[in-house]
Amino acid sequence: MLSSVIRVQLLPLLLVTFAILESAVSVKHENFKTCDQSGFCKRNRAFADHVTASGSSWASPYTVLPNTVKIKNGFVTGTILKSLGDGQPSIHLPLSIHFQEPGVARITIDEAQRQKGDIELRHGSPARKERYTEVDKWVLVGQSESDPGMKGEFSQKETIVSYGPGNGYKAIIRHSPFSVDFVRDDQVQIKFNGNGMMNLEHWRPKVEKEKKGSEEAKEGEEIKEEPKEVSTGEHGEDESTWWEESFGENTDSKPKGPESVAMDITFPAYEHVYGIPGHAGPLALKETRLYNSDVFEYEMDSPMTLYGAIPLMYAHRKQSSVGVFWMNAAETWIDIEKQKQSSNPLSLGIGAKTDTKTHWISENGLIDIFVFLGPEPKDIIQQYSARTGNTQLPQEFSIGYHQCRWNYVTDEDVKDVDNKMTRHHIPYDVIWLDIEYTDGKKYFTWDEHTFPDPLGMQKQLDASQRKLVAIIDPHIKNEANYPVVEALKSQDLGIHNKDNNLYEGWCWPGSSYWIDCFNPAARKWWDSLFTYQSFKGTASNLFLWNDMNEPSVFNGPETTMPKDNLHHGNWEHRDIHNLNGLTFHNATYEAMLKRDHPAKRPFVLTRSYYSGSQRVGAMWTGDNQASWSHLQASIPMILSMNIAGFPFAGADVGGFFGNPSKELLTRWYQAGAFYPFFRGHAHIDTRRREPYLIGDPYTQIITQALRLRYQLLPAWYTAFHTASTSGYPIVRPHYYVHPSDEAGFGLDDQFYLADTGLLIKPVVTEGATTVDIYLPPSSTYYDYFTFKPYTGGGTVTIPAPLDTIPLLMQAGHIIPRKDRPRRSSGLMRWDPYTLLITLDEHGNAEGELYIDDGESFDYRDGAFIHRRFTFSAGRELRSSNFASGIDVQGSGKKAKEYAKRMSGVGVEKVIIVNAPRTWEGRGTVVVQEEGGRRRGGQRCSFSAGRRGEARIGRW
Ligand SMILES: *[C@@H]1O[C@H](CO)[C@@H](O)[C@H](O)[C@H]1NC(C)=O
């Protein structure tokens, strides 16, 4: 195994290889900014370089004014002064640190002058003058009660706060210069501004200097470089990007001037950092940019931005995890540097030799950071999710298999694929329609030549309880006599340009407008478009797909909107860019919620996302390529989403661009069967690749992978339920499951399915016949298919010919599944269960099963069954009500009805792996039910292979 340090060194080599293999398709780098081309990033890096070069002679200009410090009700508040030197008045920055239960801190820093609106905007801009303060309105949903035990001690020099469990955490707020150390277990875990790179660019009027560079530069198009005669501002800063910036054809008018915020955050003695999904790279992080955009044909292992952003970062070492959540929706860069410790007194005795230093830079907005002190990865995700919301409990169909392509071209085509999947006994739940179903890319319409009978098509699907998903994007075609665009224009529901007129740009339909989902009136209007009367030709088995919501604008800077565009409330697009996708996704979710009476759980897939998007649907990793490297990359990308609170994630199976070989496609299905969101998708220029077209043995092998997914649906659905109540990941990387096993911290190519003990290592290389799986010490694993045992504490090699998915089971687990193959998940509803039990060395095992109707919200009224299974001392299997569930079961009317409906569904089979030797031969199973005792007299046989099978009756 490679540790992440070695991996970092290997990467340049790998990149070269990819470049040769995949030179046919590649991202257009020149369309996306580098840090050097993003003024605020360049300025802050230059500032950091200046700080580093100054060494110990550098003093951060930020100090807390001691007499402003107040400690009250869980808050420390005060004013930070930013000193400008040269006798200029200092800048006032209001500071608030909120200590919340259970041991979470939130640091917020604003700027007084902008907060009061006491500034002037240039070019007569109608934009808001404040820093954007409404990120939390979209992102936060829960828990922020003050920590009642929090205590603060103030001195001139510093304020020391104790808080958290047993008041065991400390925040040491140094006043001059301002810095904060977060301490747990008597060790500094996280330092803010420890390196003095904090920066908040205060408002200043533009001082007109002699006009030289900038005016001329505008004329000469080929002039790309910065004018040379730049004056230098504070700390030698480069002012040339303060007031105006050009990129490609676009000039950003920047009416508010420079307003970036930056902070250095150090994790002493932490070598590994994880999180920050929204880029294609390894799980363990390197430099990263977050600016949601439509990156055409993205490349591997790149810090380049992708479609979404979740600024949650974990730092991890043996037995300790901590995390920060940088809640800012503007363009953000994060530099990550691992530094060998020379002698760090802060971490003596921990044994780690490396610090991780991070530098966070956002174009504008507040400094607003949550601090989580763990100590386990699951504590961080639980506390983060308690604030930003748990993932939606999805409809059960949506965790089945999705068959998509751009495009199924007619309603007859859809029906034909549906028939063929049935004929080939290939299970699937959903078939998808990309943009071509519409009449000329006008959403909420059907092309009447190719889709003359959409309802007939949905009816056929419904006969197998299958569903249809149709795409609806946020760009609305600018065409006469299209009622949707007429409403958008006449009611002014679109995003505006910098002059406050409706913004027009180009996307799939050509000239388009964009719905502004920050506008409550626009959201209300959006609701009305999804009713059955309004969106004609739709039935209740139609669900939604939101694409292009970064938003993608073909003729915009970096394929998105100009930053000086205006949203509802006159916020600039710059302020909210990374939230835009979430607001559109949310609006579609809310509209679908209102479509059916009683409401059903909406299913909406999104491409763009931010923290909080997990509440309203699933995401996929966007437009990947049919290559082994993209298959490989999908796994860390999906794991990264999972530890960042948005577990309902998948990658296009088969690869969107290009034609996969049969082997690649087959391996991709085998991997995809373990993506939380499992969809095959393909570009319009690719050959058709529905599983039945591939030919045997591939079709058979793919069908087996799909059936495995359906067999394990009860375990998947239970995992989704856990995620929806705790925030815990559905697929989990090694370090998360075994936080003390250092040997596995760099692993991102094998993972666990929730609490089931199932360990998967998809094959992601061509021609493989075996794979190496790393197993943690003192554990035993069994092959899922052959029950062959493997002992932990190192790497084992297991057979993986094309027809085999490397899948192991950790001893000590009970896995619920359904063994009867069906056409769709809906048709499996009344099927009996099988329990697959792997006993540990003491003859014990446990597991759980959550079930409900899989579509309505009745589970909130107790209409669910949640069982805990325990097998103890090699003799007794028990099924009991889950202790931690809300015990409403059996109380309400809906709960009773549901229990009655489910009374005929039971366990038909129990398989025991590693059964006691004494069981060999024949025996009898005694089934005991609540209350009475019943001797079932069921016979069972136990083979010498130490595996037992018993068929029994009901629960
Ligand atoms: C969607 O956004 C609205 C408006 O901010 C909010 O009230 C609602 O709770 C969000 N919905 C979900 C499911 O998060």
The ligand as a Tripos MOL2 file, in Angstrom:
@<TRIPOS>MOLECULE
LIG
   14    14     1     0     0
SMALL
NO_CHARGES

@<TRIPOS>ATOM
      1 C1        -35.6230   24.3190    0.5450 C.3       1 LIG1
      2 O1        -35.4100   25.7040    0.7130 O.3       1 LIG1
      3 C2        -36.3870   26.3610    1.4810 C.3       1 LIG1
      4 C3        -36.1240   27.8400    1.4110 C.3       1 LIG1
      5 O2        -34.8600   28.1600    1.9080 O.3       1 LIG1
      6 C4        -36.3650   25.8120    2.8950 C.3       1 LIG1
      7 O3        -37.3670   26.4350    3.6690 O.3       1 LIG1
      8 C5        -36.6100   24.3210    2.8360 C.3       1 LIG1
      9 O4        -36.4880   23.7760    4.1270 O.3       1 LIG1
     10 C6        -35.6150   23.6480    1.9130 C.3       1 LIG1
     11 N1        -36.0140   22.2630    1.7780 N.am      1 LIG1
     12 C7        -35.2760   21.2590    2.2420 C.2       1 LIG1
     13 C8        -35.8840   19.8980    2.1510 C.3       1 LIG1
     14 O5        -34.1850   21.4090    2.7010 O.2       1 LIG1
@<TRIPOS>BOND
     1     1     2 1
     2     1    10 1
     3     2     3 1
     4     3     4 1
     5     3     6 1
     6     4     5 1
     7     6     7 1
     8     6     8 1
     9     8     9 1
    10     8    10 1
    11    10    11 1
    12    11    12 1
    13    12    13 1
    14    12    14 2
@<TRIPOS>SUBSTRUCTURE
     1 LIG1         1 GROUP 0 **** ****
